[in-house]
Amino acid sequence: MTVRVERSGPVTTVVLDRPEVRNAVDGPTALALADAFRAFDADPEQAVAVLYGDGGTFCAGADLKAVGSETGNRVAEDGDGPMGPTRMRLSKPVVAAIEGHAVAGGLELATWCDLRVAAEDAVLGVFCRRWGVPLIDGGTVRLPRLIGTSRALDLILTGRPVEAVEAQRIGLVNRVVPSGTARAEAEALAATLAAFPQACLRNDRLSALEQEGCSEHEALMGEYRHGLDSLAAGALDGAARFAAGEGRHGSFGG
């Protein structure tokens, strides 16, 4: 089994478990990853997922030793991406827990996630540059959207390593934590997100994702439509609870 799924309350942790190849992803592993996230998204009891690589490496990218074999990554215009879930837009957030290297396709998996928690000694980068292997799992799309075109091109063209502190400074990761704690910290963050009213959280997330490429008016109308859904799902009740004095003074636990 190259992918494990572990659950704690409303948090699902999807674990890449190929430490002998630094969690490089071959075809069967890509399918297992995609299936794990499809199952998470369809489970009404699960609210937030964490993606983690066991054994000290988040993911070293596609398994280049499998290229050309029957276990090679699937490369097709339709369906899943070569790394698995990278073409999917889930209805719920995913947090990447990054220890060690998140490079090449591993970086693309990390940027597919909504948030990234990285160990202080983590390293990210487009390491596939040196082998002539392209970014084909969203790297050329999501990197510019996360950190801007100029910074993205610096990473894409040079393939240079980016350490965690710089990654946080440029917006590539959201949190930097002590080495060895990325999974625990990501799961704690996921549990915090899972404690909020979920309809509103998911609608606000979807509005933020959908506004890319829209005019300001189109984006505002999309936000309005999602906001109406949140109001219908109980936001007015939450506002009334706040007006009655509940949850003030910076309490964000739920």
N, C-alpha and C positions, 0 to 999 in steps of 0.2 A: 504493500500500500504506500503510494508516494504522496498522498494527500490525506491528512487527518482532519476531522471536524470535531471540535469540542465545544460544549455549550455550558454557560454559567448564567442562569436566569435568562434575561432577554438578549444576552450577548453571545454571538457565535464566533468562535475563533477557527479560522481555516489555516491549517499548518502545512506548509511545504515540507516534506520529509524525505529529501534525497541528499543528506549531508555529505555523502561520499563524492558527489559531483557538485558540491556547493549549491545545492538546490536548483541546478540548471533544469529547465523544463523541456521534456521531450513531448511527443504527440499524446501518448496516454496520460501524462501528467497534466497537460493543457486541458484535455477533456475532463479529467477529474476536477480540476480547479473550476472550470466553467459549470460543471454539474453541481459542485458544492455551493457556488453562489446562486445558482438558479433555485436550489432547494432552500437556501436561506431566505431569498426574496419571497418565496411562496409560503413560508411558514409564518402564520399570523402571531405566533408566540415569540418570534425573534425580531428585534428592533434594530440592532447595530452589529456589524461584523468587524472583525479584526483579521488582517492578513499578516502572517508571520512565517519566517523561515527558520526551521530548527537547526541546531548545530552551529550557530554563530555566524551564519550568512543569510541575509534576506533572500537574495536570488542572484545568481551569476548570469542570468539570461537564458536564451535558448540553448539546448544541449546540442552543440555543433557536431559532436561525435555521432549523433543519430541522423544527421542530414543525409538524405538519399536512401535511408533504410526504411523498413516498414514501421519503425517507431519514430520516424521523423515528424516534425511539426507540420500540421496541416496549413497549407497556404492556398487560400481560395478567396474569391471576391465575396462570397456569401457565407453566412454562418459565423462561427466563432473565429476569433483572431488566432494567429499562430501560438500565442502564449495563453490562450484560453478565453478569459472573460473580458478582454480588453475592448471589445465592441459592444459590450452590454451597458445599458444605463439602468441601474437598479432603482427601485423605489425607496430604498433605505441607504443610509450612509455606511461607508466602509473606511476603517482606519488602518493604515499601514504601520506595522511595528518593525522598525528597521534596525537590525544588528548587523555589523560587518558590512559587506558589499551589497549594494543595490545598483547593478550596472547592466548596460545594454537592455535586453528585454526585461530584466529585473527592475531597472529604472522605469520602464514603461508600465509595469505592473504597479509600481509605487505611485506614479502620477495618475493612474486610473483611479486610485483610491481618493476619497474626499479629503482626508487629512493624513499627515505623515508625522509619526513620532520616531525620532532617530536617536540612537545611542551616540554619545559624545565622540566615539571613535569610528563611527560609521563613515563609509565612503560611497558616493554616488557618482555616476558618470556614464557617458556614451562610449564604453570601452570597445564596442563592436566596430568603432571607426577604424581601428588598426587592421581588421580582417576584411573590410569591404562588405560587411553584413549590414543591410539597411535597418533603419527604424521602421517597423511595419506594424507595430501595435500601438499607435497613437503618439509616439514620442515627438514627431514633428508637429503635431497638433496641440497636444496638451502642454508641452514645455513652454512654447510661446505664450499660451494663455495663462500659465501659472507665473512666469517670471519675466515676460516681455520678450519681444523678438531678438533684441540685441544680446541679452544675456543667454537666451536659448541658443542662438547661433554660436556663441562662444563655446558652449558645451558640445553642440552638435558637430561643429567643424573641427574642433581640436581633440575631442574625446578625452579631455584631461580629467583627472580625479578631482572631485569636489568634496571636501571634508564637511562634517556636520555643521560646524560653526558658520562657514560660508553659506552652506545650503540654507540655513535658517535666515541668514542676513538677506539673501536674495529672494526669499519666499518659496524655496523649493521644499523645505520641511517646515512644519508648524511648531514642533517642540523638540528640544534637545535635552536628553536625560542621561543619567549615569549609565555607563556601560553595563550590560547585563539586565537592565530594567525596562527595556523598550516594550516588551510584551505586557508586563504588569501595568506600566503606565498607559499603554494604549488601551488595555482592557478597562482600566479605571476611567479613562476618558470616554470610552464607549458606554460604560454603565451610566455615566453622568448624562450623556445624550439620550440614552434610553429612558431616563427618568422624566424627561420633559414630555408635555402633551405631543403625541406623535403626529397627529394629522397636521398640525400647524408647522411643526419642524420639517416634515416631509414636503409640504407645499412650499414653504419658503426656500428650501433647498432646490426644489424643482424649478422655481421661478428664477433663482440665481443661475442655474445651469442653462435654462432655455433662453435667457436673454442674450447669450453670445450671438453676435451677428445681426441682431434685431435693431431697428431704429428705436430711439428713445420712446416714441409713442407706442410702438408695438410691444416693447418690453414692459412699459407701465400698464398696458392693457392685460398682458399676461399675468403680471403681478396682481392686478385687480381680480382677475378670474380665480387665481389660486387663493387669494385672500378671502373671497366669498366662500370658497369651499371650507376654509379654516373657520370662518365665522359660523357656518352651518354645523361644523363638527364640534362646537363647544367653546370657541374663543370668547364669546360674550359672557359665558359663565365664568371663565378665568378672569376677565376684566372685572366682573362683579366681586369676585373673591379678593382681588387686589384692592378694590375700592373699599372693601370692608376691613382692610388692614392686614390681610394675609400675604406673606412672602416679601415683605419690604426689607430694607436695609441690606441689600445685596445677597439675599438667599436665592441661590440658583440650583438647589438640589432637586427640584421637581416642579 
